């Protein structure tokens, strides 16, 4: 004969500590993503106009290109290291 525990039928309820950990993780991820975008913008601004033209952007398009406005698929890229 098998016996089922009363806890087996109930879904797990996340506690407040789990929500805080997820909130901190999301905030840390957002900060790291922001710093990564700023580094990419700084690198592209360091290139001359000919190099920018070779990769298909102009100087006024640097921030849009890094943000993914010129190629939306690139803006959705997320590094899996975080």
N, C-alpha and C positions, 0 to 999 in steps of 0.2 A: 504494500500500500504506500502511495506517495503522499507527501504533505506539502502544501504550498505555504510559504510564508506570506503574511499579510503585506510585507514591504515589497514583495515581488511584483505586485500588480500596480503599484503607485509609481508615477514618473518621478525622476529625481528633480528636486527643486533647488535651483542654484541659490547659494547664499549671498549675502551682501559682500563678503570678502572676494568671491569669484568675480562679481561685477567690478569691484575696485581694481582687481588685477587686470581684467580685460580693458578697463578704461585707461589704466597706466600704460599697458602695452600698446594700445591704439595711439595714445599721445606720443609715446617714444617713437613709434613707427612714423607718425606724421612729422616729427622733428627730423628724423633721419632722412626721410624723403625730401623735405625742404632743403636740408643741407646738401643732398646729392644734386638737386636741381640747381642750386646756387653755384656749386662747383662746376657743373656742366656749362652754365652760362658764362662763368668766369673763363673757362677754357676756350669757349667759342669766341668770346670777345678778344682773346689774346691772338687769334688768328688774323692774318691779313685778308683784305677783300678778295684776293684771288683764290685763296684757300676756301673761303666761305662760298664763293661762286662755284668752285669745284664740287662742293657737297650739295649745292643746289639751294642755298639760302643767301639772303642779303643781310647786312648788319642790322637792319631794322626788324628782321624776322627772327632774331636769335631767341628771344624769350618765348615767342609763339612756338617755335620749333621744339624747344626743350619741353614746353608744356603739352605738346601733342596736338596743337591746333592745326598744323600743316599736315600731319599724318596721325590721325586719331589712334591708330593701332600702336604707335610708339608711345603715346601718352599713357596708355593702359599698362605699359610694362612695369612689372614690379619685381624687384630683386628678391630671390628666395633666401637670401642670407640673413634676413632680419627675423 
